[in-house]
């Protein structure tokens, strides 16, 4: 494929240029288990260099003060370049991640470009607000950028997660220092290079490479990072909150873990439900935060639906992410593969029944069989823990109250699915489901970027996507003038 013989990026991207440093972290292909490259680890001094570059770029370019339409034009040009470079970006995504090349090219790249255009259009359409006061005064609420946003993105959808952070932050007039996952750094680095080519001032996007304990901690604790935006595990989110509280108070957006239920009533369209349940857990081998990993089914249809799902799950075949045809995704690392299998085996050891799967695929790389587990209790590790793999539990209920009791999770509240033909039931139960997003007779996000996403409970704080994400990158100031 043209252009794919170019070397993989090996340095940070700061102030519009590559900053090289000794390689410290190996990048491994999950499809083969082989090392494909190595990246440096940014320490506190390097993070500070990136923060100062971001502040200097904002000041020199007046990015937050120029006519908003100028920001729109630059961001649209960036989105155009992302689409034009779809093959290269898809390759950089697929070579080290769980994303199949074919899906990355037609899906991830295009969604990322759409997100950037979507957020760009808020730049000249959102602003302050006049407020009612006495005739002798003039009151208004002004809003302005924070300044420098510190962003940390996960490994499961590197490009689109970078779009979640960079799009609203730039549209709102901020600069960004972003750390991608050390396991999947390459596509984010290339996106940053394309932003400069598109006319976004160098230094507004700075990419620092490294791990969470050193690089991530330096970002979230930096005194001149004005806000933090993170997507990842609940455990890492808690560590970020602790670090921010210890080093200085600042706002944060945290999109964290999930253990989302999919609730199916007997009056549902079972063919549609089976398709949605499949689509709710198997894409990217279950490695996405809103994965519907707890399937709850009314007793009278449980046997039929379990057979349909087991048949669907058995059809998946693993494939290298660089294969011409998209196959079943690998697990991101050998360590994560072992963790998934450990949770499954612990559940079986407690008396759970495997309806299908329950072991790694017998081939090179980190691939796990689609797995459906029945006869689990609410305290089973398969129910309580976020597995982040192609594993779903299968439980039954007798009525709405039991369904809602099973659906409630003591820790997570990110998303939920509901399948019924009864409109009254659907409206009634969407109020009872403890989740930041509820899908009815479907499961999973669409390209309707206007819908915000974010969790309840330990699934997060604040929102990504939607108008809310743009506003979360602006801060307000109340002004009252006596006339």
Rosetta blueprint (number, residue, H / E / L):
1 X L
2 X L
3 X L
4 X L
5 X L
6 X L
7 X L
8 X L
9 X L
10 X L
11 X L
12 X E
13 X E
14 X E
15 X L
16 X L
17 X E
18 X E
19 X E
20 X L
21 X L
22 X L
23 X L
24 X L
25 X E
26 X E
27 X E
28 X E
29 X L
30 X L
31 X L
32 X L
33 X L
34 X L
35 X E
36 X E
37 X E
38 X E
39 X E
40 X L
41 X L
42 X L
43 X L
44 X H
45 X H
46 X H
47 X H
48 X H
49 X H
50 X H
51 X H
52 X H
53 X H
54 X H
55 X H
56 X H
57 X H
58 X H
59 X H
60 X H
61 X H
62 X L
63 X L
64 X L
65 X L
66 X L
67 X L
68 X H
69 X H
70 X H
71 X H
72 X H
73 X H
74 X H
75 X H
76 X H
77 X H
78 X H
79 X H
80 X H
81 X H
82 X H
83 X H
84 X H
85 X L
86 X H
87 X H
88 X H
89 X H
90 X H
91 X H
92 X H
93 X H
94 X H
95 X L
96 X L
97 X L
98 X L
99 X L
100 X L
101 X H
102 X H
103 X H
104 X H
105 X H
106 X H
107 X H
108 X H
109 X H
110 X H
111 X H
112 X H
113 X H
114 X H
115 X H
116 X H
117 X H
118 X H
119 X H
120 X H
121 X L
122 X L
123 X L
124 X L
125 X L
126 X L
127 X L
128 X L
129 X E
130 X E
131 X E
132 X L
133 X L
134 X L
135 X L
136 X L
137 X E
138 X E
139 X E
140 X E
141 X E
142 X E
143 X E
144 X E
145 X E
146 X L
147 X L
148 X E
149 X E
150 X E
151 X E
152 X E
153 X L
154 X L
155 X L
156 X L
157 X L
158 X H
159 X H
160 X H
161 X H
162 X H
163 X H
164 X H
165 X H
166 X H
167 X H
168 X H
169 X H
170 X H
171 X H
172 X L
173 X L
174 X L
175 X E
176 X E
177 X E
178 X E
179 X E
180 X L
181 X L
182 X L
183 X L
184 X L
185 X L
186 X H
187 X H
188 X H
189 X H
190 X H
191 X H
192 X H
193 X H
194 X H
195 X H
196 X H
197 X H
198 X L
199 X L
200 X L
201 X L
202 X L
203 X L
204 X L
205 X E
206 X E
207 X E
208 X L
209 X L
210 X L
211 X L
212 X H
213 X H
214 X H
215 X H
216 X H
217 X H
218 X H
219 X H
220 X H
221 X L
222 X L
223 X L
224 X L
225 X L
226 X L
227 X E
228 X E
229 X E
230 X E
231 X E
232 X L
233 X L
234 X H
235 X H
236 X H
237 X H
238 X H
239 X H
240 X H
241 X H
242 X H
243 X H
244 X H
245 X H
246 X H
247 X H
248 X L
249 X L
250 X L
251 X E
252 X E
253 X E
254 X E
255 X E
256 X L
257 X L
258 X L
259 X L
260 X L
261 X E
262 X E
263 X E
264 X E
265 X L
266 X L
267 X L
268 X L
269 X L
270 X H
271 X H
272 X H
273 X H
274 X H
275 X H
276 X H
277 X H
278 X H
279 X H
280 X L
281 X L
282 X L
283 X H
284 X H
285 X H
286 X H
287 X L
288 X L
289 X L
290 X L
291 X L
292 X L
293 X L
294 X E
295 X E
296 X E
297 X E
298 X E
299 X H
300 X H
301 X H
302 X H
303 X H
304 X H
305 X H
306 X H
307 X H
308 X H
309 X H
310 X H
311 X H
312 X H
313 X H
314 X L
315 X L
316 X L
317 X L
318 X E
319 X L
320 X L
321 X L
322 X L
323 X L
324 X L
325 X L
326 X L
327 X L
328 X E
329 X L
330 X L
331 X L
332 X L
333 X L
334 X H
335 X H
336 X H
337 X H
338 X H
339 X H
340 X H
341 X H
342 X H
343 X H
344 X H
345 X H
346 X H
347 X H
348 X H
349 X H
350 X L
351 X L
352 X L
353 X E
354 X E
355 X E
356 X E
357 X L
358 X L
359 X L
360 X E
361 X L
362 X L
363 X L
364 X L
365 X L
366 X L
367 X L
368 X E
369 X L
370 X L
371 X E
372 X E
373 X E
374 X E
375 X L
376 X L
377 X L
378 X L
379 X L
380 X L
381 X H
382 X H
383 X H
384 X H
385 X L
386 X L
387 X L
388 X L
389 X L
390 X L
391 X E
392 X E
393 X E
394 X E
395 X E
396 X E
397 X E
398 X L
399 X L
400 X H
401 X H
402 X H
403 X H
404 X H
405 X H
406 X H
407 X H
408 X L
409 X L
410 X L
411 X L
412 X E
413 X E
414 X L
415 X E
416 X E
417 X E
418 X E
419 X E
420 X L
421 X L
422 X L
423 X H
424 X H
425 X H
426 X H
427 X H
428 X H
429 X H
430 X H
431 X H
432 X H
433 X L
434 X L
435 X L
436 X L
437 X E
438 X E
439 X E
440 X E
441 X L
442 X L
443 X L
444 X L
445 X L
446 X L
447 X L
448 X L
449 X L
450 X L
451 X L
452 X L
453 X E
454 X L
455 X L
456 X E
457 X E
458 X L
459 X L
460 X E
461 X E
462 X L
463 X L
464 X E
465 X L
466 X H
467 X H
468 X H
469 X H
470 X H
471 X H
472 X L
473 X L
474 X E
475 X E
476 X E
477 X E
478 X E
479 X E
480 X E
481 X E
482 X E
483 X L
